[in-house]
Amino acid sequence: MELYRGRPENTEGRLERELRVYDFLDELGLEYFRTDHPPVDTMEACYEIDSVLQATICKNLFLCNRQKTQFYLLMMPGDKPFKTKEITSQIGSARLSFASPEAMEAYLDIMPGAVSVMGLMNDRENKVSLLVDEDVLQGEYLGCHPCVSTSSLKLKTADVFGPFLAAVRHDMTKVKLTGEL
């Protein structure tokens, strides 16, 4: 795997949803780096990508309440365990569970395995609330997918939670996950 600055020169075979991410980041004038790789489906594969990106790799979970009326994108460090009760008490929501792939595609234009904060650019009606574990905000850079699981991006954390979130008209709610089992 190699680290490249910016969008790929050759876009043949790349999905439109991925190209829209590059267009959006370029329009915002945000610097980003990219690496291409086989589809990622485990955190172990993410750690290999992490060694190339040298950035905080986030575990991104797409969640919903029991009634499926509220949707959440949770960003947390990849090595932290997830316990729903830690989140529900902090956001005042009923029990959370994983949202369906259909809802993920409808709201974020992302398929399972490629969940990323970049998908918020497709949520024009603000149906998805962003939850961010405080530890994610500590690193200078973070890694995420450009709405596909075959590439990963490295962006400045301050750019993602500043200009990017402002441009996609989303706020974030900071949460604290203990990582205790």
Backbone as ProteinMPNN parsed JSONL, in Angstrom:
{"seq_chain_A": "MELYRGRPENTEGRLERELRVYDFLDELGLEYFRTDHPPVDTMEACYEIDSVLQATICKNLFLCNRQKTQFYLLMMPGDKPFKTKEITSQIGSARLSFASPEAMEAYLDIMPGAVSVMGLMNDRENKVSLLVDEDVLQGEYLGCHPCVSTSSLKLKTADVFGPFLAAVRHDMTKVKLTGEL", "coords_chain_A": {"N_chain_A": [[0.839, -1.178, 0.0], [0.468, 2.21, -0.789], [0.843, 5.687, 0.052], [-0.926, 8.361, -1.148], [-1.171, 11.762, -2.216], [-4.157, 13.455, -2.229], [-6.832, 13.051, -4.693], [-7.368, 10.127, -6.834], [-5.506, 9.826, -9.874], [-6.367, 8.334, -12.074], [-9.614, 7.55, -12.56], [-11.077, 5.459, -13.429], [-13.261, 2.744, -13.038], [-13.897, 3.384, -10.465], [-16.36, 4.055, -7.962], [-19.172, 6.28, -8.199], [-20.004, 7.404, -5.762], [-17.629, 7.461, -4.302], [-16.048, 9.205, -5.826], [-17.511, 11.555, -5.546], [-16.901, 12.221, -2.914], [-14.172, 12.957, -3.099], [-14.459, 15.152, -4.826], [-15.953, 16.86, -3.178], [-14.246, 17.282, -0.943], [-12.131, 18.496, -2.286], [-13.406, 20.821, -3.246], [-13.817, 22.103, -0.819], [-11.263, 22.689, -0.224], [-9.657, 21.13, 1.394], [-6.854, 19.384, 2.608], [-5.891, 16.072, 1.901], [-4.906, 12.643, 2.217], [-4.512, 9.492, 0.563], [-4.952, 5.968, 0.457], [-5.083, 2.96, -1.363], [-6.666, -0.247, -1.271], [-7.478, -3.769, -0.735], [-10.974, -4.676, -0.14], [-12.054, -3.775, 3.121], [-12.794, -5.6, 5.948], [-12.377, -6.266, 8.524], [-11.149, -5.311, 11.774], [-8.48, -5.901, 12.048], [-7.449, -5.724, 9.466], [-7.772, -3.019, 9.202], [-5.824, -2.083, 10.97], [-3.488, -2.599, 9.578], [-3.768, -0.805, 7.489], [-3.743, 1.476, 9.016], [-1.053, 1.625, 9.709], [0.025, 2.551, 7.376], [-1.359, 4.967, 6.943], [-0.849, 6.377, 9.3], [-2.585, 7.492, 11.244], [-5.444, 8.071, 13.399], [-7.474, 5.383, 13.341], [-10.826, 4.962, 12.922], [-13.551, 3.203, 14.387], [-16.583, 2.907, 12.94], [-19.91, 3.083, 13.574], [-23.204, 2.453, 12.564], [-26.141, 3.274, 13.894], [-29.431, 2.835, 15.407], [-32.464, 3.855, 17.104], [-34.865, 1.877, 18.984], [-37.372, 2.208, 17.765], [-36.666, 2.882, 15.251], [-36.552, 5.499, 14.4], [-34.709, 7.388, 14.952], [-31.421, 7.986, 13.965], [-27.946, 7.237, 14.192], [-24.502, 7.996, 13.784], [-21.748, 6.621, 15.041], [-18.527, 7.418, 15.973], [-15.593, 5.951, 16.983], [-12.536, 4.973, 18.689], [-10.789, 2.35, 17.062], [-9.891, 0.255, 18.648], [-11.419, 0.14, 20.896], [-13.894, -1.401, 22.914], [-17.439, -1.672, 22.265], [-20.248, -0.683, 24.024], [-23.619, -0.556, 24.221], [-25.169, 0.545, 26.301], [-23.582, 2.489, 27.474], [-23.666, 4.576, 25.664], [-26.429, 5.142, 25.301], [-27.236, 6.182, 27.773], [-25.871, 8.585, 27.78], [-26.87, 10.047, 25.646], [-29.537, 10.109, 26.027], [-31.367, 8.326, 24.857], [-33.551, 5.677, 23.81], [-32.949, 2.129, 23.916], [-30.283, 1.226, 21.77], [-29.537, -0.153, 18.543], [-27.935, -1.898, 15.816], [-28.389, -0.27, 12.76], [-30.227, -0.949, 9.74], [-28.773, -2.198, 6.641], [-30.144, -1.101, 4.498], [-31.166, 1.329, 5.475], [-28.753, 2.584, 5.987], [-27.732, 2.897, 3.41], [-29.776, 4.49, 2.321], [-29.693, 6.89, 3.867], [-26.95, 7.645, 4.104], [-25.707, 6.902, 1.773], [-23.954, 4.723, 1.683], [-22.468, 1.511, 1.856], [-22.508, -1.466, 3.94], [-19.457, -1.957, 5.724], [-18.146, 0.191, 4.721], [-18.724, 2.384, 6.214], [-18.578, 5.742, 7.225], [-17.595, 9.012, 8.339], [-17.619, 10.637, 6.155], [-19.903, 10.02, 4.766], [-21.857, 11.683, 5.747], [-22.056, 13.852, 4.099], [-23.935, 13.135, 2.285], [-26.278, 13.135, 3.64], [-28.487, 15.128, 3.489], [-30.798, 15.985, 4.729], [-30.332, 15.901, 7.379], [-30.818, 13.55, 8.965], [-29.273, 11.847, 10.381], [-27.521, 11.669, 13.371], [-24.386, 12.693, 14.616], [-22.164, 11.036, 16.68], [-19.335, 11.239, 18.681], [-16.619, 9.694, 20.099], [-14.656, 10.986, 22.702], [-11.91, 10.41, 22.595], [-11.296, 10.14, 19.909], [-11.001, 12.709, 19.042], [-8.534, 13.491, 19.883], [-6.239, 12.895, 18.332], [-3.962, 14.149, 15.783], [-4.489, 13.508, 13.149], [-7.055, 11.691, 11.378], [-8.331, 8.581, 10.152], [-10.425, 7.489, 7.511], [-12.993, 6.021, 5.444], [-13.637, 6.835, 1.977], [-16.461, 6.62, 1.486], [-16.411, 4.121, 0.322], [-15.118, 0.783, 0.678], [-12.624, 0.227, -0.298], [-10.658, 2.079, -0.329], [-8.843, 4.358, 1.736], [-8.766, 7.33, 3.679], [-6.691, 9.986, 4.902], [-7.059, 12.602, 6.988], [-6.807, 15.868, 8.478], [-7.779, 15.978, 11.807], [-8.915, 18.289, 12.885], [-9.863, 19.487, 10.548], [-11.882, 17.763, 9.731], [-13.739, 17.907, 11.867], [-14.243, 20.551, 11.863], [-14.28, 22.546, 9.286], [-15.34, 20.551, 7.47], [-17.61, 19.335, 8.804], [-19.125, 21.665, 9.174], [-19.677, 22.343, 6.52], [-21.289, 20.222, 5.719], [-23.418, 20.665, 7.269], [-23.813, 19.528, 9.845], [-23.803, 18.77, 13.311], [-21.863, 17.656, 16.111], [-22.028, 15.292, 18.767], [-20.235, 14.924, 21.587], [-19.094, 12.028, 23.163], [-18.299, 9.814, 25.888], [-16.616, 6.937, 26.004], [-15.77, 4.209, 27.957], [-14.369, 1.905, 27.385], [-14.267, -0.313, 28.893], [-15.036, -3.674, 29.614]], "CA_chain_A": [[0.0, 0.0, 0.0], [1.171, 3.489, -0.852], [0.081, 6.858, 0.457], [-0.96, 9.362, -2.208], [-1.791, 13.039, -1.858], [-5.338, 13.806, -3.01], [-7.665, 12.118, -5.456], [-6.646, 9.304, -7.809], [-5.416, 10.391, -11.228], [-7.218, 7.52, -12.932], [-10.843, 7.258, -11.821], [-11.762, 4.34, -14.078], [-13.642, 1.658, -12.144], [-14.246, 3.881, -9.119], [-17.781, 4.356, -7.832], [-19.569, 7.689, -8.148], [-20.046, 7.864, -4.364], [-16.255, 7.754, -3.905], [-15.607, 10.402, -6.555], [-18.184, 12.709, -4.926], [-16.145, 12.588, -1.704], [-12.987, 13.709, -3.532], [-14.933, 16.451, -5.337], [-16.378, 17.666, -2.041], [-13.052, 17.685, -0.193], [-11.389, 19.447, -3.129], [-14.15, 22.09, -3.223], [-13.579, 22.718, 0.482], [-9.845, 23.03, -0.122], [-9.051, 20.363, 2.477], [-5.786, 18.466, 2.219], [-6.115, 14.696, 2.329], [-4.053, 11.613, 1.645], [-5.327, 8.329, 0.223], [-4.328, 4.694, 0.119], [-6.033, 1.998, -1.935], [-6.443, -1.565, -0.675], [-8.633, -4.665, -0.882], [-12.065, -4.329, 0.782], [-11.742, -3.937, 4.537], [-13.944, -6.142, 6.663], [-11.999, -6.57, 9.911], [-10.304, -4.29, 12.406], [-7.087, -6.275, 11.809], [-7.084, -5.112, 8.183], [-7.683, -1.585, 9.46], [-4.545, -1.795, 11.621], [-2.481, -2.564, 8.515], [-3.971, 0.486, 6.816], [-3.31, 2.472, 9.999], [0.398, 1.762, 9.65], [0.306, 3.359, 6.18], [-1.928, 6.309, 7.115], [-0.338, 7.039, 10.505], [-3.721, 8.293, 11.705], [-6.393, 7.343, 14.242], [-8.481, 4.669, 12.562], [-12.067, 4.929, 13.694], [-14.621, 2.238, 14.195], [-17.773, 3.699, 12.649], [-21.098, 2.245, 13.734], [-24.458, 3.092, 12.178], [-27.072, 2.789, 14.909], [-30.766, 3.448, 15.455], [-33.241, 3.526, 18.291], [-35.742, 0.72, 18.818], [-38.464, 2.552, 16.861], [-36.055, 3.18, 13.939], [-36.911, 6.876, 14.042], [-33.507, 8.19, 15.152], [-30.238, 7.288, 13.462], [-26.703, 7.781, 14.727], [-23.208, 7.52, 13.327], [-20.829, 6.676, 16.167], [-17.099, 7.291, 15.654], [-14.853, 5.608, 18.189], [-11.275, 4.311, 18.358], [-10.976, 0.979, 16.608], [-9.532, -0.742, 19.641], [-12.294, 0.24, 22.072], [-15.14, -2.164, 22.83], [-18.669, -0.884, 22.213], [-21.353, -1.111, 24.883], [-24.711, 0.368, 23.916], [-25.709, 1.264, 27.462], [-22.764, 3.682, 27.715], [-24.12, 5.631, 24.746], [-27.829, 5.511, 25.514], [-27.366, 7.042, 28.955], [-25.29, 9.898, 27.489], [-27.66, 10.796, 24.656], [-30.941, 10.096, 26.43], [-32.152, 7.603, 23.858], [-33.918, 4.301, 24.133], [-31.948, 1.137, 23.517], [-29.782, 1.34, 20.4], [-29.08, -1.366, 17.87], [-27.388, -1.579, 14.505], [-29.401, 0.052, 11.752], [-30.196, -1.844, 8.578], [-28.009, -1.749, 5.471], [-31.021, -0.274, 3.653], [-31.173, 2.676, 6.055], [-27.405, 3.108, 5.779], [-27.639, 3.346, 2.015], [-30.744, 5.565, 2.102], [-29.302, 8.145, 4.522], [-25.542, 8.007, 3.943], [-25.213, 6.395, 0.487], [-22.808, 3.875, 2.02], [-22.787, 0.102, 2.078], [-21.788, -2.013, 5.093], [-18.023, -2.099, 5.521], [-17.576, 1.464, 4.262], [-19.318, 3.463, 7.012], [-17.586, 6.795, 7.421], [-18.082, 10.372, 8.533], [-17.789, 11.242, 4.826], [-21.274, 9.783, 4.345], [-22.74, 12.773, 6.181], [-22.266, 14.774, 2.983], [-25.118, 12.65, 1.558], [-27.425, 13.253, 4.549], [-28.875, 16.54, 3.338], [-31.929, 16.297, 5.603], [-29.856, 15.749, 8.755], [-31.516, 12.456, 9.633], [-28.286, 11.088, 11.152], [-26.776, 12.443, 14.368], [-23.003, 12.242, 14.762], [-21.652, 10.839, 18.027], [-17.888, 11.069, 18.566], [-15.919, 9.43, 21.343], [-13.69, 12.06, 22.942], [-10.556, 9.996, 22.235], [-11.108, 10.362, 18.47], [-10.655, 14.116, 18.845], [-7.192, 13.754, 20.417], [-5.179, 12.74, 17.338], [-3.832, 15.2, 14.774], [-5.101, 13.005, 11.92], [-7.902, 10.516, 11.489], [-8.513, 7.821, 8.924], [-11.806, 7.107, 7.22], [-13.249, 5.608, 4.067], [-14.357, 7.788, 1.13], [-17.753, 5.985, 1.168], [-16.165, 2.786, -0.229], [-14.194, 0.078, 1.564], [-11.401, -0.113, -1.03], [-9.716, 3.187, -0.164], [-8.911, 5.025, 3.033], [-8.27, 8.702, 3.648], [-6.073, 10.594, 6.075], [-7.401, 14.021, 7.049], [-6.589, 16.486, 9.782], [-8.949, 15.865, 12.686], [-9.52, 19.623, 12.978], [-10.576, 19.759, 9.298], [-13.113, 16.963, 9.705], [-14.699, 18.389, 12.858], [-14.408, 21.99, 11.651], [-14.85, 22.908, 7.979], [-16.149, 19.5, 6.848], [-18.928, 19.256, 9.452], [-19.863, 22.899, 8.88], [-20.133, 22.292, 5.124], [-22.373, 19.241, 5.586], [-24.462, 21.138, 8.175], [-24.013, 18.572, 10.939], [-23.105, 18.988, 14.57], [-21.476, 16.393, 16.724], [-22.195, 15.149, 20.198], [-19.082, 14.219, 22.138], [-19.44, 11.017, 24.157], [-17.137, 9.206, 26.547], [-16.7, 5.475, 26.126], [-14.702, 3.803, 28.866], [-13.609, 0.811, 26.831], [-14.291, -1.422, 29.854], [-16.001, -4.722, 29.266]], "C_chain_A": [[0.886, 1.245, 0.0], [0.243, 4.605, -0.405], [0.213, 7.914, -0.628], [-1.581, 10.641, -1.679], [-2.981, 13.25, -2.806], [-5.986, 12.661, -3.755], [-6.828, 11.276, -6.414], [-6.621, 9.983, -9.184], [-6.34, 9.655, -12.185], [-8.45, 7.113, -12.127], [-11.641, 6.106, -12.447], [-12.032, 3.231, -13.068], [-14.003, 2.101, -10.733], [-15.723, 4.269, -9.1], [-18.019, 5.857, -7.722], [-19.561, 8.219, -6.716], [-18.646, 8.194, -3.854], [-15.768, 9.051, -4.561], [-16.256, 11.661, -6.001], [-17.462, 13.171, -3.665], [-14.926, 13.42, -2.097], [-13.381, 15.095, -4.043], [-15.261, 17.389, -4.175], [-15.175, 18.18, -1.247], [-12.226, 18.7, -0.978], [-12.071, 20.812, -3.146], [-13.926, 22.836, -1.912], [-12.12, 23.153, 0.665], [-9.14, 22.295, 1.011], [-7.977, 19.428, 1.928], [-6.124, 17.078, 2.741], [-5.148, 13.782, 1.599], [-4.904, 10.367, 1.483], [-4.442, 7.107, 0.04], [-5.426, 3.767, -0.395], [-5.655, 0.605, -1.442], [-7.622, -2.474, -0.988], [-9.734, -4.251, 0.094], [-11.704, -4.675, 2.223], [-12.973, -4.481, 5.235], [-13.609, -6.564, 8.091], [-11.17, -5.417, 10.471], [-8.829, -4.621, 12.197], [-6.598, -5.672, 10.495], [-6.948, -3.605, 8.343], [-6.348, -1.218, 10.102], [-3.412, -1.75, 10.602], [-2.563, -1.238, 7.761], [-3.497, 1.619, 7.72], [-1.804, 2.693, 9.926], [0.82, 2.583, 8.428], [-0.153, 4.798, 6.404], [-1.281, 7.088, 8.259], [-1.392, 8.018, 11.04], [-4.592, 7.428, 12.612], [-7.447, 6.698, 13.351], [-9.717, 4.525, 13.449], [-12.901, 3.716, 13.351], [-15.858, 3.103, 14.027], [-18.981, 2.776, 12.691], [-22.334, 3.055, 13.379], [-25.555, 2.468, 13.021], [-28.434, 3.45, 14.773], [-31.432, 3.081, 16.768], [-34.19, 2.372, 17.974], [-36.845, 0.979, 17.789], [-37.98, 2.826, 15.425], [-36.479, 4.559, 13.441], [-35.729, 7.827, 14.228], [-32.304, 7.355, 14.752], [-28.99, 8.019, 13.923], [-25.507, 7.167, 14.011], [-22.26, 7.714, 14.501], [-19.409, 6.456, 15.667], [-16.366, 7.038, 16.965], [-13.535, 4.968, 17.796], [-11.512, 2.845, 18.033], [-10.696, -0.077, 17.654], [-10.405, -0.702, 20.893], [-13.529, -0.636, 21.889], [-16.353, -1.227, 22.867], [-19.721, -1.508, 23.12], [-22.478, -0.094, 24.704], [-25.172, 1.155, 25.13], [-24.872, 2.491, 27.816], [-23.256, 4.86, 26.874], [-25.524, 6.084, 25.094], [-27.989, 6.429, 26.715], [-26.841, 8.458, 28.677], [-26.136, 10.72, 26.52], [-29.154, 10.779, 24.966], [-31.849, 9.413, 25.431], [-32.513, 6.227, 24.384], [-32.805, 3.382, 23.634], [-31.563, 1.291, 22.038], [-29.404, -0.03, 19.856], [-28.502, -0.946, 16.523], [-28.525, -1.332, 13.53], [-29.211, -0.861, 10.54], [-29.298, -1.3, 7.468], [-28.841, -0.849, 4.554], [-31.069, 1.164, 4.167], [-29.822, 3.345, 5.851], [-27.26, 3.657, 4.356], [-28.576, 4.526, 1.756], [-30.262, 6.9, 2.665], [-27.883, 8.598, 4.219], [-24.953, 7.637, 2.585], [-23.923, 5.606, 0.684], [-23.318, 2.452, 2.217], [-22.04, -0.391, 3.316], [-20.316, -2.251, 4.755], [-17.345, -0.805, 5.11], [-18.11, 2.65, 5.066], [-18.242, 4.464, 7.385], [-18.277, 8.123, 7.652], [-18.308, 11.063, 7.188], [-19.22, 11.055, 4.311], [-22.232, 10.885, 4.759], [-22.959, 13.8, 5.08], [-23.5, 14.377, 2.164], [-26.395, 12.766, 2.384], [-27.899, 14.71, 4.572], [-30.036, 16.95, 4.232], [-31.591, 16.121, 7.082], [-30.645, 14.707, 9.547], [-30.595, 11.669, 10.559], [-27.548, 12.035, 12.094], [-25.384, 11.834, 14.538], [-22.624, 12.204, 16.235], [-20.161, 10.533, 17.904], [-17.296, 10.817, 19.946], [-14.805, 10.452, 21.49], [-12.264, 11.686, 22.551], [-10.267, 10.189, 20.744], [-10.598, 11.778, 18.21], [-9.222, 14.44, 19.259], [-6.087, 13.715, 19.366], [-5.138, 13.897, 16.346], [-4.54, 14.81, 13.474], [-6.061, 11.873, 12.253], [-8.046, 9.878, 10.124], [-9.963, 7.449, 8.758], [-11.911, 6.673, 5.763], [-13.919, 6.742, 3.282], [-15.644, 7.156, 0.584], [-17.62, 4.666, 0.405], [-15.126, 2.116, 0.663], [-12.879, -0.294, 0.893], [-10.38, 1.018, -1.051], [-9.893, 3.734, 1.242], [-8.241, 6.379, 2.918], [-7.621, 9.065, 4.972], [-6.353, 12.081, 5.997], [-7.036, 14.563, 8.417], [-7.889, 16.405, 10.572], [-9.675, 17.206, 12.768], [-10.292, 19.978, 11.715], [-11.9, 19.001, 9.241], [-14.158, 17.566, 10.638], [-14.881, 19.899, 12.814], [-15.076, 22.243, 10.312], [-15.731, 21.828, 7.343], [-17.542, 19.445, 7.472], [-19.761, 20.501, 9.193], [-20.45, 22.841, 7.469], [-21.277, 21.298, 4.929], [-23.521, 19.535, 6.557], [-24.834, 20.096, 9.239], [-23.232, 19.036, 12.162], [-22.632, 17.631, 15.059], [-21.798, 16.454, 18.214], [-21.014, 14.334, 20.691], [-19.571, 13.271, 23.221], [-18.154, 10.455, 24.749], [-17.411, 7.722, 26.7], [-15.52, 5.017, 26.964], [-13.816, 2.718, 28.267], [-13.553, -0.398, 27.76], [-15.359, -2.418, 29.452], [-16.924, -5.023, 30.415]], "O_chain_A": [[1.902, 1.314, 0.691], [-0.981, 4.485, -0.475], [1.32, 8.315, -0.987], [-2.429, 10.601, -0.787], [-2.826, 13.226, -4.027], [-5.733, 11.485, -3.495], [-5.713, 11.658, -6.769], [-7.587, 10.625, -9.594], [-7.015, 10.273, -13.008], [-8.335, 6.409, -11.124], [-12.762, 5.824, -12.023], [-11.135, 2.825, -12.329], [-14.375, 1.276, -9.899], [-16.264, 4.749, -10.096], [-17.178, 6.601, -7.218], [-19.158, 9.357, -6.479], [-18.488, 9.116, -3.053], [-15.148, 9.888, -3.906], [-15.632, 12.722, -5.983], [-17.414, 14.366, -3.375], [-14.671, 14.467, -1.503], [-12.724, 16.088, -3.734], [-14.893, 18.563, -4.19], [-15.097, 19.364, -0.919], [-11.688, 19.649, -0.407], [-11.402, 21.843, -3.069], [-13.855, 24.065, -1.899], [-11.793, 23.891, 1.594], [-8.136, 22.778, 1.534], [-8.175, 18.766, 0.909], [-6.582, 16.921, 3.873], [-4.644, 14.1, 0.522], [-5.904, 10.198, 2.181], [-3.325, 7.203, -0.469], [-6.557, 3.796, 0.09], [-4.48, 0.31, -1.223], [-8.658, -2.002, -1.457], [-9.457, -3.542, 1.062], [-11.128, -5.726, 2.502], [-14.06, -3.911, 5.136], [-14.442, -7.145, 8.787], [-10.566, -4.649, 9.721], [-8.0, -3.712, 12.169], [-5.476, -5.17, 10.412], [-6.107, -2.982, 7.695], [-5.795, -0.157, 9.812], [-2.481, -0.957, 10.741], [-1.541, -0.632, 7.439], [-2.922, 2.6, 7.251], [-1.333, 3.821, 10.066], [1.863, 3.236, 8.451], [0.576, 5.74, 6.092], [-1.177, 8.313, 8.199], [-1.121, 9.2, 11.253], [-4.489, 6.201, 12.596], [-8.219, 7.391, 12.687], [-9.644, 4.031, 14.574], [-12.955, 3.263, 12.208], [-16.151, 3.942, 14.879], [-19.063, 1.809, 11.934], [-22.499, 4.19, 13.825], [-25.863, 1.285, 12.883], [-28.581, 4.481, 14.117], [-31.033, 2.138, 17.451], [-34.297, 1.946, 16.823], [-37.212, 0.082, 17.03], [-38.786, 2.98, 14.508], [-36.728, 4.769, 12.254], [-35.747, 8.947, 13.718], [-32.172, 6.193, 15.135], [-28.97, 9.245, 14.032], [-25.501, 5.982, 13.678], [-21.998, 8.845, 14.909], [-19.113, 5.449, 15.024], [-16.494, 7.798, 17.925], [-13.412, 4.463, 16.68], [-12.341, 2.185, 18.661], [-11.21, -1.193, 17.561], [-10.151, -1.436, 21.848], [-14.147, -0.617, 20.825], [-16.292, -0.133, 23.429], [-20.044, -2.691, 23.006], [-22.307, 1.088, 25.001], [-25.532, 2.325, 25.0], [-25.395, 3.441, 28.399], [-23.255, 6.003, 27.331], [-25.786, 7.284, 25.174], [-28.795, 7.359, 26.679], [-27.318, 9.422, 29.276], [-26.119, 11.95, 26.568], [-29.945, 11.377, 24.237], [-32.967, 9.864, 25.185], [-31.864, 5.691, 25.282], [-31.845, 3.829, 23.006], [-32.424, 1.464, 21.175], [-29.009, -0.933, 20.594], [-28.574, 0.222, 16.142], [-29.497, -2.085, 13.481], [-28.152, -1.462, 10.358], [-29.089, -0.092, 7.365], [-28.307, 0.054, 3.911], [-31.019, 2.109, 3.38], [-29.756, 4.542, 5.571], [-26.728, 4.748, 4.147], [-28.208, 5.462, 1.047], [-30.406, 7.933, 2.012], [-27.629, 9.795, 4.089], [-23.823, 8.016, 2.277], [-22.942, 5.789, -0.038], [-24.437, 2.226, 2.677], [-21.036, 0.208, 3.703], [-19.977, -2.687, 3.655], [-16.119, -0.702, 5.143], [-17.962, 3.797, 4.645], [-17.144, 4.096, 7.804], [-19.409, 8.332, 7.214], [-19.117, 11.987, 7.103], [-19.692, 11.854, 3.503], [-23.312, 11.011, 4.182], [-23.939, 14.543, 5.117], [-24.047, 15.2, 1.43], [-27.485, 12.516, 1.869], [-27.722, 15.419, 5.562], [-30.239, 18.14, 4.471], [-32.475, 16.188, 7.936], [-31.082, 14.966, 10.668], [-31.06, 10.918, 11.416], [-27.019, 13.064, 11.674], [-25.231, 10.614, 14.596], [-22.745, 13.201, 16.948], [-19.764, 9.673, 17.118], [-17.454, 11.633, 20.855], [-14.095, 10.752, 20.53], [-11.478, 12.569, 22.206], [-9.114, 10.383, 20.36], [-9.849, 12.009, 17.261], [-8.744, 15.547, 19.012], [-5.094, 14.431, 19.495], [-6.153, 14.546, 16.097], [-5.113, 15.656, 12.788], [-5.911, 11.186, 13.264], [-7.907, 10.529, 9.089], [-10.653, 7.131, 9.726], [-11.018, 6.935, 4.957], [-14.682, 7.522, 3.852], [-15.884, 7.158, -0.623], [-18.613, 4.149, -0.107], [-14.343, 2.796, 1.327], [-12.094, -1.055, 1.459], [-9.351, 0.918, -1.72], [-10.951, 3.592, 1.855], [-7.282, 6.558, 2.167], [-7.961, 8.519, 6.021], [-5.935, 12.748, 5.05], [-6.964, 13.819, 9.394], [-8.962, 16.726, 10.062], [-10.905, 17.254, 12.725], [-11.285, 20.701, 11.793], [-12.908, 19.523, 8.765], [-15.319, 17.722, 10.26], [-15.597, 20.462, 13.641], [-16.3, 22.165, 10.204], [-16.756, 22.146, 6.741], [-18.544, 19.502, 6.759], [-20.974, 20.407, 9.011], [-21.593, 23.245, 7.252], [-22.138, 21.503, 4.073], [-24.473, 18.761, 6.659], [-26.009, 19.829, 9.49], [-22.15, 19.614, 12.053], [-22.965, 16.594, 14.485], [-21.832, 17.523, 18.823], [-20.813, 13.195, 20.27], [-20.359, 13.651, 24.087], [-17.07, 10.603, 24.184], [-18.315, 7.307, 27.426], [-14.383, 5.405, 26.696], [-12.637, 2.623, 28.607], [-12.881, -1.386, 27.464], [-16.445, -2.047, 29.007], [-17.8, -5.88, 30.295]]}, "name": "protein", "num_of_chains": 1, "seq": "MELYRGRPENTEGRLERELRVYDFLDELGLEYFRTDHPPVDTMEACYEIDSVLQATICKNLFLCNRQKTQFYLLMMPGDKPFKTKEITSQIGSARLSFASPEAMEAYLDIMPGAVSVMGLMNDRENKVSLLVDEDVLQGEYLGCHPCVSTSSLKLKTADVFGPFLAAVRHDMTKVKLTGEL"}
